[in-house]
């Protein structure tokens, strides 16, 4: 009911420099039930956004309290003799191992291609070709050296 009284007040008081007949058309357009449905949906979305915001603030406060407790605990233990400082790299290397794809300052590195496959086969073939060519070159060198020796005699 309050919405209808508000609409009557709005209709009676047009906006600056807007003719009264055009103002009535605008008011009628925005007083439809579908527009009121949209406004109620918007108000519901605002309420949900406020809930999410309050939860996020609560989580942030909880996280900051936990971090401060952690800092307080760390400062009290750092004064003890013989304790080593634990940093992010140490924790990750302890968890993932030092040979994992994670690297300090870079994060996760791209995954290497699997060993074997077509590329490895072509690499083996190239290595065989190189070995064969080296062997042929050595044979030609010995043959050439033998011919030089024969011509000099």
KEFI-527747 format. One record per residue: x, y, z of N, C-alpha, C in turn; residue in one letter; residue number from 1; chain. Coordinates in steps of 0.001 Angstrom, whole numbers. Atoms other than C-alpha are relative to their C-alpha. Layout:
N
SEDREN,X,Y,Z,X,Y,Z,X,Y,Z,A,NUM,A
...
// end
This chain:
153
SEDREN,815,-1196,0,0,0,0,853,1251,0,X,1,A
SEDREN,-862,-1163,-48,2851,2374,766,531,340,-1376,X,2,A
SEDREN,-497,-226,1345,4056,1913,-2793,-972,788,-849,X,3,A
SEDREN,1009,-731,776,754,3181,-4248,-66,1449,441,X,4,A
SEDREN,20,-1388,-475,782,6280,-2020,1238,734,-490,X,5,A
SEDREN,-1229,-613,504,4379,6942,-2999,-135,335,-1477,X,6,A
SEDREN,168,-231,1434,3450,6603,-6674,-934,1182,-236,X,7,A
SEDREN,919,-1139,142,544,9068,-6247,736,1300,291,X,8,A
SEDREN,-772,-1196,-321,2890,11564,-4630,961,337,-1135,X,9,A
SEDREN,-953,-213,1097,5445,11078,-7397,-715,532,-1233,X,10,A
SEDREN,760,-471,1166,2757,11539,-10090,-407,1454,160,X,11,A
SEDREN,459,-1369,-245,1576,14764,-8469,1143,1000,-73,X,12,A
SEDREN,-1156,-905,3,5094,16227,-8371,974,-399,-1106,X,13,A
SEDREN,-887,387,1109,6747,15919,-11814,1411,558,177,X,14,A
SEDREN,-1399,-404,-18,10481,16222,-12305,146,1319,-742,X,15,A
SEDREN,-228,-1315,611,11951,19580,-13405,-44,-73,-1521,X,16,A
SEDREN,64,-197,1458,11182,20661,-16995,-568,-1197,-760,X,17,A
SEDREN,641,1120,677,9188,17482,-17761,-1490,311,-61,X,18,A
SEDREN,1441,-277,106,5674,18090,-19140,-811,-1032,786,X,19,A
SEDREN,812,838,-875,2910,16677,-16937,-489,-1260,-702,X,20,A
SEDREN,493,1185,711,1501,14339,-19632,1108,-1034,-216,X,21,A
SEDREN,-1115,939,159,4936,12814,-20332,400,-616,1344,X,22,A
SEDREN,-320,501,-1330,5544,12518,-16608,-965,-1114,409,X,23,A
SEDREN,997,1028,-303,2292,10548,-16232,298,-1293,-760,X,24,A
SEDREN,-347,1188,791,3349,8198,-19045,1168,-741,655,X,25,A
SEDREN,-1153,615,-665,6693,7599,-17317,-407,-682,1308,X,26,A
SEDREN,438,583,-1279,5027,7019,-13956,-819,-1258,-229,X,27,A
SEDREN,798,1192,296,2522,4596,-15486,895,-1156,-445,X,28,A
SEDREN,-905,1046,490,5327,2708,-17203,730,-681,1158,X,29,A
SEDREN,-784,555,-1099,7325,2279,-14021,-843,-454,1183,X,30,A
SEDREN,847,487,-1087,4314,1472,-11837,-584,-1369,-303,X,31,A
SEDREN,483,1337,335,3578,-1825,-13631,500,-1021,1011,X,32,A
SEDREN,-372,1051,-948,3736,-4991,-11583,1347,-625,-357,X,33,A
SEDREN,-1281,600,389,6648,-6312,-13639,1163,847,491,X,34,A
SEDREN,-1067,-863,-508,8706,-3269,-12652,129,-152,1510,X,35,A
SEDREN,-45,214,-1443,7731,-3745,-9031,638,-1349,318,X,36,A
SEDREN,-649,1297,-180,8769,-7379,-9395,1505,115,-148,X,37,A
SEDREN,-1434,-218,177,12133,-6229,-10699,589,705,1208,X,38,A
SEDREN,-532,-724,-1155,12526,-3813,-7818,89,-911,1217,X,39,A
SEDREN,-91,935,-1130,11727,-6572,-5315,1158,-979,-211,X,40,A
SEDREN,-1120,893,290,14224,-8841,-7064,1326,713,279,X,41,A
SEDREN,-1213,-777,-265,16829,-6080,-6872,225,124,1502,X,42,A
SEDREN,-159,-113,-1454,16128,-5611,-3169,442,-1334,605,X,43,A
SEDREN,-449,1308,-477,16521,-9372,-2626,1481,-206,-304,X,44,A
SEDREN,-1412,139,365,19826,-9298,-4495,874,862,907,X,45,A
SEDREN,-759,-860,-907,20974,-6369,-2338,125,-646,1370,X,46,A
SEDREN,-43,667,-1306,20052,-8309,798,1006,-1148,-21,X,47,A
SEDREN,-965,1097,117,22021,-11329,-429,1425,537,-55,X,48,A
SEDREN,-1334,-596,86,24964,-9084,-1281,468,465,1373,X,49,A
SEDREN,-370,-422,-1351,24880,-7646,2237,394,-1200,855,X,50,A
SEDREN,-330,1212,-756,24890,-11171,3690,1385,-500,-392,X,51,A
SEDREN,-1309,459,482,27842,-12157,1505,1099,921,501,X,52,A
SEDREN,-995,-960,-467,29679,-8966,2433,280,-189,1485,X,53,A
SEDREN,-209,186,-1441,29104,-9528,6144,762,-1295,277,X,54,A
SEDREN,-737,1257,-179,30304,-13137,5845,1459,168,-389,X,55,A
SEDREN,-1381,-233,424,33386,-12006,3936,754,799,1053,X,56,A
SEDREN,-648,-779,-1055,34117,-9419,6633,306,-876,1210,X,57,A
SEDREN,-226,896,-1139,33704,-12074,9328,1169,-934,-278,X,58,A
SEDREN,-1119,875,360,36066,-14406,7462,1321,758,30,X,59,A
SEDREN,-1211,-810,-5,38580,-11597,7009,460,253,1426,X,60,A
SEDREN,-360,-224,-1402,38437,-10804,10721,559,-1270,630,X,61,A
SEDREN,-477,1276,-541,38839,-14482,11599,1394,-312,-515,X,62,A
SEDREN,-1312,266,592,41757,-14802,9200,1060,911,613,X,63,A
SEDREN,-986,-914,-580,43475,-11707,10589,318,-388,1441,X,64,A
SEDREN,-259,468,-1360,43028,-13027,14144,920,-1219,-13,X,65,A
SEDREN,-831,1203,86,44506,-16372,13114,1431,359,-376,X,66,A
SEDREN,-1346,-414,400,47442,-14657,11403,723,685,1147,X,67,A
SEDREN,-652,-670,-1127,48095,-12472,14438,404,-1013,1067,X,68,A
SEDREN,-371,1053,-948,48016,-15553,16682,1228,-749,-499,X,69,A
SEDREN,-1146,695,582,50416,-17247,14280,1262,837,153,X,70,A
SEDREN,-1158,-884,-154,52713,-14207,14339,463,35,1452,X,71,A
SEDREN,-367,-21,-1419,52586,-14064,18129,701,-1289,390,X,72,A
SEDREN,-629,1291,-281,53408,-17756,18309,1367,-95,-634,X,73,A
SEDREN,-1285,55,702,56197,-17382,15760,1022,880,694,X,74,A
SEDREN,-959,-881,-657,57756,-14449,17610,474,-594,1318,X,75,A
SEDREN,-430,601,-1257,57768,-16365,20875,923,-1191,-245,X,76,A
SEDREN,-861,1151,274,59336,-19445,19274,1303,412,-658,X,77,A
SEDREN,-1239,-409,659,61909,-17448,17305,1074,353,1014,X,78,A
SEDREN,-998,-321,-1013,63560,-16429,20553,663,-1251,561,X,79,A
SEDREN,-589,1246,-489,64216,-20084,21373,1255,-330,-802,X,80,A
SEDREN,-1262,349,640,67688,-21366,20587,-174,-1312,-750,X,81,A
SEDREN,-10,1245,747,68088,-23983,17881,-1181,-194,-930,X,82,A
SEDREN,1130,140,912,64796,-23447,16065,312,711,-1301,X,83,A
SEDREN,-233,-619,1300,65074,-22775,12370,-1292,639,-497,X,84,A
SEDREN,1164,-680,563,62762,-20369,10588,-567,-837,-1138,X,85,A
SEDREN,667,764,1043,60221,-22064,8353,-643,994,-952,X,86,A
SEDREN,601,-892,987,59362,-20245,5156,-876,-804,-953,X,87,A
SEDREN,944,616,938,56917,-20957,2341,684,-1073,-856,X,88,A
SEDREN,-722,954,835,59533,-22699,187,265,-1293,762,X,89,A
SEDREN,-293,1181,-815,60474,-25044,3037,-1249,-859,166,X,90,A
SEDREN,1254,740,-184,56840,-25995,3633,-381,-715,-1285,X,91,A
SEDREN,398,594,1276,56127,-26594,-51,947,-1112,-395,X,92,A
SEDREN,-946,1052,369,59324,-28554,-630,-155,-1206,918,X,93,A
SEDREN,248,1104,-916,58530,-30640,2449,-1233,-776,-436,X,94,A
SEDREN,1259,626,397,55027,-31315,1157,104,-647,-1378,X,95,A
SEDREN,-26,483,1379,55680,-31709,-2573,1300,-703,-364,X,96,A
SEDREN,-1301,551,347,59316,-32713,-2514,772,1019,-818,X,97,A
SEDREN,-815,-999,684,62210,-30764,-3967,50,-217,-1503,X,98,A
SEDREN,-67,270,1435,61920,-32419,-7377,-1341,208,-689,X,99,A
SEDREN,1304,-234,617,58342,-31331,-8000,110,1150,-994,X,100,A
SEDREN,13,-1067,997,57323,-28781,-10608,-156,1374,645,X,101,A
SEDREN,156,-1276,-674,56931,-26036,-7957,1365,587,262,X,102,A
SEDREN,-1282,-626,-231,59753,-23530,-7751,-215,1346,666,X,103,A
SEDREN,141,-1215,-783,60231,-20651,-5333,-4,1221,-912,X,104,A
SEDREN,97,-1225,773,59149,-17350,-6830,-673,-179,-1342,X,105,A
SEDREN,598,236,1311,57796,-18978,-9978,-1309,-763,80,X,106,A
SEDREN,1205,816,-118,55054,-21254,-8701,190,-1307,-744,X,107,A
SEDREN,-59,1285,696,54202,-24392,-10631,562,197,-1402,X,108,A
SEDREN,-587,-53,1337,56314,-24935,-13716,-810,-883,-940,X,109,A
SEDREN,768,834,926,54826,-26437,-16889,444,-1456,68,X,110,A
SEDREN,-283,1428,-76,54610,-30192,-16981,877,-414,-1180,X,111,A
SEDREN,-899,459,1051,57419,-31839,-18918,-671,-1093,-813,X,112,A
SEDREN,561,1051,851,56614,-34109,-21839,469,-1351,509,X,113,A
SEDREN,-341,1336,-489,56614,-37778,-21069,1225,-528,-737,X,114,A
SEDREN,-1206,583,589,59790,-39728,-21708,-423,-1054,-1007,X,115,A
SEDREN,338,954,1054,59732,-41789,-24874,-867,674,-1043,X,116,A
SEDREN,891,-552,1008,57241,-41343,-27646,721,318,-1285,X,117,A
SEDREN,-513,-282,1341,57807,-40012,-31141,1249,866,48,X,118,A
SEDREN,-1143,-896,-54,60213,-37256,-30133,1257,-751,436,X,119,A
SEDREN,-1152,775,-464,62476,-39645,-28247,489,-935,-1097,X,120,A
SEDREN,-382,895,1094,62406,-42059,-31189,768,774,-1063,X,121,A
SEDREN,-706,-788,1010,63426,-39295,-33590,1362,438,530,X,122,A
SEDREN,-1289,-361,-588,66187,-38229,-31184,965,-1171,-82,X,123,A
SEDREN,-846,1193,120,67495,-41791,-31087,455,-197,-1440,X,124,A
SEDREN,-330,158,1417,67384,-41923,-34889,1075,1006,-409,X,125,A
SEDREN,-1006,-1022,317,69346,-38661,-35149,1343,-399,597,X,126,A
SEDREN,-1250,431,-632,71930,-40008,-32694,643,-1137,-790,X,127,A
SEDREN,-527,1103,817,72294,-43189,-34771,589,530,-1301,X,128,A
SEDREN,-490,-580,1260,72676,-41143,-37965,1330,703,220,X,129,A
SEDREN,-1249,-702,-298,75360,-38981,-36360,1127,-1000,237,X,130,A
SEDREN,-1027,1022,-259,77236,-42064,-35111,436,-669,-1296,X,131,A
SEDREN,-319,629,1288,77036,-43669,-38568,855,931,-851,X,132,A
SEDREN,-773,-967,791,78295,-40494,-40267,1412,165,554,X,133,A
SEDREN,-1332,-97,-602,81173,-40204,-37783,847,-1221,-359,X,134,A
SEDREN,-717,1230,338,82105,-43826,-38453,437,31,-1461,X,135,A
SEDREN,-351,-87,1420,81993,-43288,-42232,1112,1013,-221,X,136,A
SEDREN,-1036,-1021,128,84084,-40131,-41864,1351,-540,487,X,137,A
SEDREN,-1243,594,-504,86662,-42006,-39777,560,-1001,-1001,X,138,A
SEDREN,-451,962,1012,86802,-44787,-42398,597,725,-1199,X,139,A
SEDREN,-517,-766,1146,87262,-42220,-45188,1348,628,347,X,140,A
SEDREN,-1277,-589,-414,90008,-40497,-43171,1127,-1033,-14,X,141,A
SEDREN,-1040,1048,0,91902,-43764,-42675,331,-412,-1424,X,142,A
SEDREN,-238,358,1403,91451,-44645,-46359,817,1090,-686,X,143,A
SEDREN,-724,-1118,602,92656,-41196,-47382,1452,32,504,X,144,A
SEDREN,-1358,29,-555,95638,-41416,-45034,802,-1153,-608,X,145,A
SEDREN,-668,1150,603,96490,-44867,-46468,438,326,-1422,X,146,A
SEDREN,-344,-380,1375,96396,-43473,-50054,1159,987,-26,X,147,A
SEDREN,-1100,-973,-60,98652,-40578,-49081,1314,-718,298,X,148,A
SEDREN,-1202,777,-323,101138,-43017,-47543,498,-763,-1221,X,149,A
SEDREN,-399,769,1179,101134,-45145,-50720,573,901,-1085,X,150,A
SEDREN,-513,-896,1050,101647,-42182,-53020,1353,581,372,X,151,A
SEDREN,-1278,-553,-435,104560,-40903,-50957,1114,-1044,-51,X,152,A
SEDREN,-1021,1047,48,106412,-44240,-51112,530,-166,-1342,X,153,A
// end
